[in-house]
Amino acid sequence: MPYDDSVPPTRRARPLLAAAALAALCLTTITGCGGSPDTAEGKGTDASASPSASAAPEASPSASLPQGPLTGRTVVIDPGHNPRNREHTEEINEQVDIGTGRKECDTTGTSTDDGYAEARFTLDVSHRLRELLQAQGARVLLTHDDDRPFGPCIDERARIGNEAKADAVVSVHADGSAVGNRGFHVILPAAVKSGGADTSKIVKSSADLGARIAGHFVRTTGSAPSNYIGGGTGLDTRDDLGGLNLSTVPKVFVECGNMRDPKDAALLTDARWRQKAAQGMADGIAAHLKG
């Protein structure tokens, strides 16, 4: 849901050239990009309201990273929102500059009807993704790890990736849309040059990163691209998100599913499916970095 902003504007499904890359990847999947997400595996839910608590794998220390195909590469993972944002509404409502205007520092995110918060989901998947990338030798940084009272603000999230000179940045999210709206989508940065925002150097590379993640996400999770955003491509381009506008390195947002739809929520609350989601993202990131 609320990525950088609290209520997403009318979606603009701009397929871009990246859709072609996604289509090519989809040819190798079992369900195909037009397949029904009902065929996704792992629909069982955890009993607790916070199913991530016991399932998040431990992160490997950076000093003991194995050598692998991603050795020498830096990836920044941005877990959407913060579990304690709701306790700091005044702070997260402060406006920050996103180049094309001003927006709230951060938002609380959405949740399932049973109360499983998006912020908990994003941390769990981010931990899993970090471990998978580290196993391939990547240096992995998180913008936060449930270690601060709120935020970081959207401009700081972008700055962390920029200062790390990351080879790729992935912001992990889950959407909050109407019942019946299902599937994942990847948000790509639009060409923006305004104020402190200039995405001209990252639009192409971010589109490649997003298309590769989308293709591998289909293959690994069995979920279909969104049936309500992106015109069936699983890709959506936006110019209103500070986390993308202010990035100077390749970056995308991944909306893993719709927490407000019961069928998608059953996947998002399943630890086995979350591992598949992390694997799909890791495979897409690796494919992008390997070229």
N, C-alpha and C positions, 0 to 999 in steps of 0.2 A: 504494500500500500504506500502511503506517504513515504516517498523516497526522501528527497531533500525537502519536499513541500508537503503541506498537510492534506490538500485535496488536489489530486492530479487534474490538469486541465483536459479539455477535449483532446483525445489522442489523434496524433497525426501519423497515419500509417504510410511512411515513405520507404518503399522497399529497398532503394539504393542498389548499388552493384553487389553489395555484400549478400543479398538474397540469393544470388546465383551460386555463391560458395556454399550457402546452406543447402540449397537444392541438391548440389552435387553430393554433399555428405549424406543427405537424407536417402539417397538412392541405395545406400548400403545398410539401412536400418531394417528391422523386422517389421515395425508397424508403419514406417513411412511418415513423412511430415503431415500427411492428411489423415493419418490413422486416429482412431478414437482414443483419448486418454483413459477410457475405461479398461483398456488392456494392460495398464500399468501394473507392475507387480508390487507386492509388499504393502497391502492396504490395511493391515492390522494396526491398531492404535495402542499407544502405551496407556496405562491406567491413570497415571498422575497428570495433574494439570501442567506440570513442567517436565515433559518427557526427556528433555535434553540432559537433565541433571546427572544421570548415571551412565549416559552413553557417550559423552564427549571423550575422545581419546586424548591421552597426554601428549603434549608437544615435545619433540626431540630437541635437546639443547643444540644451539647453533654450532658450538665448538665441535660437536661430534657428527656433523652432517656427512653422509656418505658421498663419495664421488658418483656422479651420474650425468645423464644427458642435460640436466639444467644447472650443473655446476657453473658458478660465475654469474648466474642470472639472479635478479632481485624481483620478487613479486610482493606487492602490498595487497593485503586482504582487508576490506573495509566492512566489518559487520554492521549492518544497518541499525540505526537507533542505539539506545542504551536502556537496559532494564529499569534504571532509576530515573529516566527522563520525566516520568509522570510525577515525581516528587519535586521537580525543579521547573515547574511550568513558567515561572517568571524569567528564568535564565534562558530556557530554550526558545522562548518567544521573542527574545531580542533579535532585532534585524541585523543581517550581515549583507555585505555587498557581494553579488554574484556576477558582476560584470554587466549583465543586461537589466539589472534592477536590484531590489533588495528582498530578502526572504528571511523567514525564521531561522534561527541558529540550528535548530533540529526539531524533530517531532517525536511523538511517543511511538509511532508505528501502529499496526493493527494487531488483531489476535483472532484465534478461532472462537467459535461460539462457546467452547468449553473453557476459555480463558488462557490458552497457550499463547503467550505473547510472541509477536514477531521478533522482538529483540532477543528473546531466548533462543528462538529458532536460528537466527542469524549467527549468534555466537557458537552454537553447536556445530552448524555446518562449516563455519569458518575454522574451527579447531580441526575438524576432519580434513578440510581442504589443506590447511597448513601442513599437517602430517604427511599427506600424500605428496605434496610438492617437495617437502624436505627430504623425503625418501628418494627423490630424483636429484638431490643435490642443490636445490634452489635455496637461496637466502630468502626467508619469508618474514615479513613484518605485518603486524596487525595495527590498525589505527587506534584500537582500544581493545581491552580484554576484560571488561567488567571491572576495571580498576580505577574508575573515576566517577564522581557523583552524577555527572550528566555529560552529554555530548560524546565526542567533540563536535563543535559546530561544523557546518558543511564546508566552510572555507578552510578550516583547519584540516579536515579530512583530505581535501585536495592537496593542501600544502605538504602533508606528510608524504604522499606519493611523489610529489615533485622533488622534495628535498632528498628523498631516498634514491632519486634518479632511477625509479623503478622501470623495469622492462615491461611490466604489465600491472595494472591495478584492477581488481574486481570487487565491486561493492555488492554484498549479498543481501537480498531482500525477499519478502513475500508480499503479494498484493492483498488488497482488501476491497474487492469488487462485489458485484451482485451474485446471488446464487444462480448457478447455471453458467456463469463465466468461468471457464476452466483453462488450465494449461499454463505453461511458462512463457516468458518473453525476455529478451535481452535489450536493454536500452543503450543506444549508441549516441555519442555526442554529435550535434549538428555543427555546421560551420558557423562559428560565432566569433566576431571581433568587435568588442565593445568594452570600454572601460578597462578593467584588469583582466578581461577574458579574451583569449585568442586560441582557438582550437584548430587553426589552419594546419598546423604541423602534425596533428594527431588524428584527424578525421579518418584518413585512409587506414592507418594501422589499427585504430580502434574498431573500425568496421570489420577488418579481418579477424581480430580477436573475438569480437562478438559473434560473427558467423561460425567460427570454429567451435566456440563454446556451445552455441545453439545446436549445431549438428551432433556433437558428442553427447550433449544432454539428452537429446532424443534417443540416441542409440543406447545409452547406459541406463536411463531411468524408465524408458518405455512411455514417458509422458509425451503428449503431442504439443506442438506450439499453441499459443493462446488462440482461443476461438473468438476473442473480442478485441484484440489489439494486434496490429502488425499485418493484417491481411493474410494470415496463414503462414507468414514467413518466420514468425517467432522473433522478429526484429522490429524495433520501434526507435525512431530518431527524435530527440528532443533538444530544445534550446533553452529550457527553463530550469535546469537543474544545476545548482551551484557546484556540486561535486564533479560534474562533467565540464561545465563552462570554464572552471578555473584550473583544470588539469592541463599540464604541459607534457604528460606522458600518456601512453595508450591506456584508456580506461573505459570500462563498461559497468552497467548495473545489471544484475541478474535477478529477475522476479521469478522465483522458483515455482510459484503456484498461487492460487487464490485461497487465502485462509478463511474466507467467508462462505466458500462453497463446501458442503459436507464431504463430497467425494475427494476434492483436492485436500481438504483438511485431514482426511484419513491418511493421506500420503505424507503430508508435512509433519504429522505427529508420530510417524513410524520411524524408529531409529534406523531400520534396515534401508528404507527409502532415502533417508537423509545421507546415508553413506554413499548410495548410488548417485545422489545429486552432487555430492562433493567430488566423486570420481569423474562424473561427466564434466564438471568444471575444470578439474585438474587435467584431464585429457585434452580439453580444448585449449587451455593455457599452454600446455606443453607443445601441442601441434603448432600454435601460433609462434612460440619462441623458437621452435626448431625450423620454422619457415617451410 
